[in-house]
Amino acid sequence: MKGFRKTAAVLLTMLLTALTMLALPAPAAAQDSAPAPGAGPITGYYEIKGAITTNLSSTGNKLNYISVNVTISLTDSRDYELVQKHEPMIKDAITDTLGAITLKQIDEPGSRNTIRDKVREVVIRLLDDCVGRRIVKDVMFSDFKWQ
């Protein structure tokens, strides 16, 4: 009899929990969901998975490197798949841009912003040429390392 009461209490608790959840209003739609047809553009973000790492331009015997994690801000979240399609070219262009930088340039004050501006220009130009219109709003570094 004791086991029956325990089981009945558990089942009653589960039933009351389920009924309470059914009575609650449904949660609002997530903000990252696709905009409704006819709605205006909503800013989206495309994060390039993994760090982009390359050697810095060097004239000496010592090799230095730079490593960045990149997120691209899109003027319209519906263009996410276009950026995904061109990710290999984007990575290559960023690697080339970073590889042209010297350790001396990185050591200058404000260099992170200067480098980010160069990368932004390259990514915007590349995607403008590939897609035929402006889809990139900005480029951000979530991690920036060098040695």
Backbone as a ProteinNet text record, in pm:
[ID]
protein_1_A
[PRIMARY]
MKGFRKTAAVLLTMLLTALTMLALPAPAAAQDSAPAPGAGPITGYYEIKGAITTNLSSTGNKLNYISVNVTISLTDSRDYELVQKHEPMIKDAITDTLGAITLKQIDEPGSRNTIRDKVREVVIRLLDDCVGRRIVKDVMFSDFKWQ
[TERTIARY]
80.8	0	85.6	200.6	288.4	345.6	385.4	439.9	336.1	209.9	102	82.2	86.1	69	181.1	302.6	417.6	402.9	368.3	350.1	235.9	127.5	13.5	51.6	129.7	172.2	260.8	351.5	439.5	357.6	266	182	94.7	40.6	-41.5	41.6	162.8	252.5	284.4	312.1	342.9	222.2	103.3	-18.6	-45.1	-30	-50.9	52	175.4	279.8	245.3	202.9	167.1	49.3	-53.3	-169.9	-132.6	-44	1.1	75.3	158.9	235.7	143.8	39	-55.3	-133	-154.4	-230.8	-149.2	-15.9	69.8	71	86.6	94.6	223.6	218	335.6	441.9	572.2	679.4	683.3	729.5	741.3	844.8	831.4	925.6	1063.5	1163.6	1302.3	1333.5	1419.4	1454	1536.3	1609.2	1694.7	1619.1	1488.7	1413.4	1401.9	1370.7	1361.8	1249.3	1271.7	1167.5	1047.8	932.1	810.8	821	757.1	760.1	710.1	781.8	745.3	803.5	860.7	921.1	1055.1	1098.6	1226.4	1343	1463.4	1582.1	1610.1	1659.1	1700.2	1847.2	1927.4	2070.6	2094.5	2189.2	2226.5	2376.1	2421.4	2563.7	2605.9	2722	2780.3	2916.7	2930.4	3056.9	3135.8	3255.8	3343.9	3396	3368	3405	3556.2	3612.1	3755.9	3833.6	3950.3	4036.8	4101.8	4127	4205.2	4345.6	4441.4	4578.2	4674	4768.1	4869.9	4996.8	5105.8	5231.7	5227.1	5291.6	5305.1	5415.9	5407.6	5513	5640.4	5750.7	5873.8	5994	6096.9	6221.1	6333.2	6310	6412.2	6395.9	6472.4	6467.9	6354.5	6300.3	6196.7	6058.6	5980	5843.8	5747.6	5659.5	5554.9	5420.9	5318.9	5188.5	5081	4966.8	4848.4	4732	4641.2	4524.8	4403.3	4297.1	4175.4	4052.3	3951	3818.1	3733.3	3661	3590.8	3440.1	3364.8	3219.7	3184.3	3098.4	3057.2	2913.7	2893.2	2760.4	2696.5	2576.5	2506.9	2397.6	2377.7	2271.2	2134.7	2126.8	2001.5	2030.3	1967.9	1993.3	1959.5	1877.8	1842.4	1960.8	2069.8	2188.4	2288.9	2252.6	2341.4	2396.4	2310.2	2353.8	2449.7	2436.5	2530	2670.4	2679.7	2810.2	2865.8	2780.9	2823.9	2879	2814.2	2857.2	2997.1	3027	3154.7	3258.8	3232.4	3324.8	3468.4	3490.3	3630.4	3705.3	3639.2	3704.3	3725.5	3630.8	3643.1	3763.1	3774.5	3887.9	4020.5	4025.5	4148.1	4184.2	4085.6	4111.6	4158.3	4098.5	4140.5	4281.8	4312.2	4446.6	4550.9	4522	4614.5	4634.4	4526	4533.3	4616.3	4591.9	4666.6	4812.5	4838.7	4975.4	5063.6	5002.8	5079.5	5118.6	5071.2	5097.6	5229.6	5301.4	5426.9	5405.7	5498.1	5491.5	5499.9	5577.9	5591.4	5457.2	5378.5	5247.8	5152.8	5160.8	5073.3	5109.1	5235.9	5280.2	5239.5	5191.8	5149.8	5017.6	4999.7	4872.7	4754.8	4645.1	4526.3	4534.7	4635.2	4655.9	4541.1	4480.3	4370	4257.5	4222	4116.8	4160	4286	4337.1	4332.3	4372.9	4371.4	4227.5	4138.4	3997.7	3937.6	3975.7	3927.2	3974.7	4101	4153	4077.1	4055	3982.8	3839.2	3774.9	3638.9	3631.5	3723.7	3724.8	3739	3826.8	3849.3	3724.2	3661.7	3543.1	3426.5	3408	3299.5	3320.8	3441.4	3470.4	3449.9	3497.3	3484.8	3338.5	3259.8	3119.4	3037.2	3071.2	3003.4	3022.9	3147	3176.5	3105.6	3102.3	3041.7	2889.1	2829.7	2684.3	2620.7	2694.2	2641.2	2570.1	2575.2	2514.9	2579.5	2555.5	2615.1	2537.1	2604.5	2539.8	2612.4	2735.6	2814.3	2801.7	2768.2	2759.7	2892.3	2949.4	3072.5	3142.7	3266.7	3345.8	3401.6	3389	3434.6	3530.7	3627.2	3719.3	3673.2	3640.8	3605.5	3728.5	3836	3962.9	4073.7	4180.8	4290.4	4420	4500.3	4626	4739.8	4856.1	4976.1	5096.4	5200	5326	5438.8
-118.8	0	125.9	118.1	233.6	267.9	165.3	186.6	245.6	202.7	255.2	404.5	446.8	589.1	673.6	621.6	694.7	709.4	602.5	606	698.9	693.7	780.4	926.7	956.1	1094.1	1145.6	1061.9	1100.9	1125.4	1034.4	1050.7	1175.5	1203.6	1323.2	1449.4	1450.4	1565.3	1587.3	1479.8	1490.6	1542.1	1494.4	1537.4	1685.5	1729.5	1870.6	1959.8	1915.1	1990.3	2003.8	1894.8	1897.3	1990.2	1984.2	2071.6	2218.1	2246.6	2384	2436.6	2352.6	2396.2	2420.4	2340.8	2361.2	2490.5	2532.7	2653.9	2780.2	2769.3	2886.1	2929.3	3061.5	3106.5	3057.4	3039	2993.5	3101.7	3064	3164.6	3239.5	3363.9	3445.6	3384.6	3410.4	3357.4	3415.6	3338.4	3382.5	3495.6	3585.8	3700.1	3660.3	3548.8	3508.4	3434.2	3413.2	3341.4	3426.8	3362.4	3431.9	3534	3651	3752.1	3707.5	3759.3	3726.6	3780.9	3714.4	3764.6	3908.3	3990.9	4131.3	4218.9	4157.7	4235.8	4291.3	4397.8	4459.3	4374.5	4411.5	4333.8	4339.4	4228.7	4217.4	4180.7	4254.8	4227.9	4084	4018.7	3882.9	3873.8	3763.3	3742.3	3606.8	3605.1	3480.7	3465.4	3362.1	3337.1	3233	3269.9	3174.1	3080.8	2952.6	2853.9	2834.4	2837.4	2817.1	2945.5	2950.1	3067	3064.6	3184.2	3198.3	3236.1	3150.2	3167.4	3165.3	3258.2	3260.9	3327	3305.8	3369.9	3516.6	3599.3	3740.6	3758.2	3865	3898.6	3925.5	3866	3876.3	3881.1	3954.9	3958.3	3887.8	3856.3	3791	3640.7	3577.3	3432.1	3383.5	3472.8	3432.3	3441.6	3335.5	3334.8	3383.6	3473	3520.9	3489.3	3479.8	3446.5	3539	3536.5	3606.8	3509.4	3516.4	3428.1	3510.8	3504.2	3580.2	3491.4	3518.6	3461.6	3573.7	3543.9	3647.4	3621.7	3729.4	3728	3838.5	3804.5	3899.5	3942.7	4074.1	4129.6	4151.9	4096.1	4104.7	4210.3	4282.4	4381.3	4314.7	4189.7	4115.5	3969.7	3919.3	3782.6	3678.4	3714.1	3618.9	3589.5	3666.3	3644.8	3549.4	3487.6	3396.1	3287.1	3226.4	3116.3	3163.9	3288.6	3341.4	3350.6	3397.1	3407.1	3267	3176.5	3038	2976.3	3002.6	2948.2	2998.5	3123	3183.5	3182.6	3108.7	3107.5	3068.4	2968.3	2936.1	3055.4	3129.9	3247.9	3356.9	3372	3473	3440.6	3314.2	3272.5	3297	3263.5	3282.7	3431.3	3515.8	3660.2	3716.3	3670.5	3716.8	3668.6	3543.6	3488.9	3570	3602.4	3683.6	3822.1	3882.2	4015.9	4013.8	3916	3906.6	3870.4	3789.6	3748.2	3860.5	3969.1	4083.8	4179.7	4154.7	4241.8	4202.1	4300.8	4275.4	4286.7	4229.6	4238.3	4384.7	4462.6	4605.8	4677	4642.4	4704.4	4666.4	4543.1	4499.2	4569.4	4598.1	4662.4	4809.5	4868.3	5009	5024.6	5138.1	5161.4	5164.2	5101.6	5099.5	5003.9	4916.7	4827.8	4729.1	4685.7	4589.6	4648.9	4774.2	4839.4	4862.3	4897.8	4918.1	4787.6	4679.4	4548.4	4505.1	4527.4	4492.8	4572.8	4699.8	4782.3	4727.4	4682.4	4623.7	4496.9	4411.7	4286.2	4316.9	4414.1	4452	4494.3	4579.6	4625.5	4508.6	4415	4299.1	4211.6	4184.9	4099.6	4167.1	4296	4368.8	4365.9	4395.9	4398.4	4260	4156.2	4020.4	3980.7	4001.9	3961.4	4051.5	4178.9	4266.9	4213.3	4171.2	4117.6	3984	3898.1	3765.3	3771.1	3854.3	3857.5	3965.2	4071.8	4179.7	4289.2	4282	4385.7	4382.6	4486.7	4497	4410.8	4312	4228.4	4233.9	4288.3	4293.9	4432.1	4432.4	4557	4585.3	4480.6	4499.2	4365.1	4370.6	4252.1	4275.4	4173.2	4186	4073.5	4103.6	4002.9	3969.3	3843.3	3803.4	3754.4	3731.1	3690.8	3740.4	3787.5	3845.9	3814	3725.7	3685.7	3697.5	3726.1	3725.6	3694.8	3651.7	3623.2	3650.3
0	0	0	72.2	80.6	-56.9	-133.8	-267.8	-362.1	-346.1	-428.7	-403.9	-279.5	-245.9	-305.5	-296.5	-351.6	-502.5	-570.1	-715.8	-753	-679.6	-707.3	-687.5	-584.3	-558	-671.4	-719.7	-830.3	-956.3	-985.8	-1104.8	-1095.3	-978.1	-959.1	-978.2	-926.7	-943.8	-1091.2	-1163.7	-1306.7	-1383.8	-1347.9	-1415.1	-1390.4	-1267.2	-1234.7	-1304.8	-1312.2	-1382.9	-1530.5	-1592.9	-1735.1	-1759.5	-1673.6	-1689.3	-1670.6	-1577.3	-1555	-1677.2	-1734.7	-1852.5	-1971.1	-1985.2	-2094.5	-2077.6	-1955.2	-1927.7	-1949.2	-1945.9	-1963.7	-2109.7	-2134.7	-2274	-2338.6	-2471.1	-2545.6	-2541.2	-2536	-2536	-2668.1	-2660.4	-2780.9	-2873.8	-3002.4	-3101.8	-3077.8	-3106.2	-3089.7	-3186.3	-3145.2	-3229.2	-3350	-3341.5	-3452.7	-3561.5	-3543.7	-3645.4	-3770.7	-3879.9	-4007.5	-4002.7	-4063.5	-4062.6	-4144.9	-4109.1	-4182	-4324.2	-4420.7	-4557.7	-4562.5	-4633.7	-4646.1	-4537.1	-4432.5	-4325	-4371.7	-4310.3	-4345.4	-4299.7	-4341.2	-4304.6	-4154.7	-4103.3	-3963.8	-3963.2	-3886.8	-3878.8	-3834.9	-3901.8	-3866.9	-3846.9	-3791.5	-3766.2	-3818.4	-3881.3	-3929.7	-3863.4	-3781.3	-3712.6	-3790.2	-3831	-3897.3	-3789.3	-3806.7	-3704.6	-3703.4	-3585.7	-3570.2	-3596.4	-3540.4	-3557.8	-3695.5	-3747.7	-3870.5	-3824.7	-3855.4	-3807.7	-3925.2	-3924.3	-4028.9	-3975.9	-4047	-4010.6	-4050.1	-3969	-4002.1	-4104.5	-4178.6	-4273.2	-4193.7	-4236.6	-4159.6	-4252.8	-4209.6	-4286.4	-4210.4	-4084.2	-4002.2	-4000.9	-3913.3	-3901	-3810.9	-3727	-3632.2	-3697.4	-3678.2	-3729.8	-3621.7	-3660.9	-3572.5	-3638.3	-3555.7	-3611.9	-3556.6	-3623.9	-3578	-3590.1	-3492.7	-3490.3	-3449.4	-3528.1	-3498.5	-3514.3	-3435.4	-3455.2	-3513.2	-3619.3	-3694.8	-3695.2	-3672.8	-3688.5	-3786.7	-3882.5	-3985.1	-3955.1	-3945.7	-3924.9	-4061.9	-4080.8	-4209.2	-4203.2	-4312.1	-4316.1	-4313.1	-4357.8	-4357.9	-4322.1	-4218	-4171.9	-4278	-4376.1	-4481.9	-4574.7	-4563.6	-4647.7	-4584.1	-4474	-4401.5	-4493.8	-4573.1	-4660.1	-4768.9	-4813	-4912.9	-4853.7	-4731.2	-4665.6	-4641	-4599.7	-4575.6	-4703.9	-4814.1	-4943.7	-4981.8	-4948	-4987.1	-4874.3	-4766.1	-4653	-4690.1	-4774.6	-4808.3	-4870.6	-4957.8	-5017.5	-4913.8	-4822.8	-4716.8	-4628.4	-4586.7	-4503.6	-4574.3	-4703.1	-4780.3	-4788.1	-4813	-4822.3	-4688.5	-4579.2	-4446.6	-4415.9	-4449.8	-4427.6	-4504.9	-4630.9	-4710.5	-4649.6	-4604.4	-4544.8	-4417.4	-4331.6	-4205.8	-4230	-4331.6	-4361.6	-4413.2	-4456.7	-4506.1	-4393.9	-4274.4	-4160.2	-4094.6	-4044.4	-3974.4	-3823.3	-3747.8	-3602.3	-3558.1	-3628.7	-3596	-3608	-3710.6	-3727.7	-3614.5	-3567.6	-3458.4	-3328.5	-3308	-3184.5	-3176	-3283.6	-3282.5	-3208.1	-3138	-3068.4	-3167.8	-3130.1	-3215.8	-3332.7	-3330.6	-3445	-3464.5	-3356.8	-3370.4	-3456.1	-3430.2	-3508.8	-3652.9	-3672.3	-3808	-3887.7	-3824.5	-3890.3	-3918.5	-3822.8	-3842	-3958.1	-3969.1	-4080.8	-4215.3	-4221.1	-4345.2	-4381.5	-4280.3	-4303	-4346	-4282.3	-4319.2	-4465.4	-4508.1	-4647.3	-4744.5	-4711.9	-4799.2	-4806.6	-4692.8	-4689.7	-4762.4	-4739	-4807.6	-4958.4	-5001.8	-5146.1	-5208.3	-5140.4	-5191.5	-5206.8	-5102.4	-5108.4	-5200.4	-5208.2	-5304.9	-5446.9	-5477.1	-5610.4	-5634.6	-5534.2	-5549.7	-5558	-5476.6	-5464	-5551.5	-5575.6	-5658.9	-5581.7	-5449.4	-5365.5	-5227.7	-5149.2	-5016.3	-4917.3	-4859.2	-4758.9	-4624.2	-4622.1	-4498.7	-4436.5	-4307.8	-4232.6	-4161.9	-4100.9	-4024.3	-4006.1	-3963.4	-3929.2	-3789.9	-3705.6	-3567.3	-3533.5	-3446.7	-3394.8	-3252.4	-3228.9	-3093.3	-3017.5	-3089	-3027.2	-3118.2	-3060.8	-3138.5	-3064	-3122.6	-3059.6	-3159.3	-3108.1	-3190.2	-3104.5	-3172.2	-3102.9	-3198.1
[MASK]
+++++++++++++++++++++++++++++++++++++++++++++++++++++++++++++++++++++++++++++++++++++++++++++++++++++++++++++++++++++++++++++++++++++++++++++++++++

